[in-house]
Amino acid sequence: MGNNTSPLESLAAFTIAFVAGIVTTAALSGYISWVKKSKSEV
């Protein structure tokens, strides 16, 4: 069996994974800053 995936499908998969990584990093960064802010108020 050969590889039948097109280059566009590979690019789309890479783009989805890259954007998901960016969103995850932004969310985690925001959460960490929120936790630090909450701890400083206590």
N, C-alpha and C positions, 0 to 999 in steps of 0.2 A: 504494500500500500504506500502510495506516495503522499507527499504533503500537499494538500489542496487549498491551504489558506492563502488568501491574497495579501499583498503587502498593505493594502488599506485596512484589512481586518487586523493585522498585526499592529499597525499604527493606532487604530482606534482602541485596541486593548491597552497599549502602552499609555495612551492619553488618559483613558479612564483611570488606570492605576496611578498615574502621576497626579491627576486632579484629586483623587481620593487621598493621596498622601498629603497634599497641600491642605486640604480641608481638615484632615485629622491633626496635622501639626498646628494649624490655627486654633482649632477647638481646644487642644491640649494646652497650648500656650495661654489662651484666655482663661481656662479653668485654673491653671497654676497661679496666674496673677490674681484671680478672684479669691483663691484660698489664702494667698499671702495677705491680701487686703482684709479678709475676714479675720485672720489671726491677729493682725495688728490692731484691730478695733477692740479685741477682747482684753 
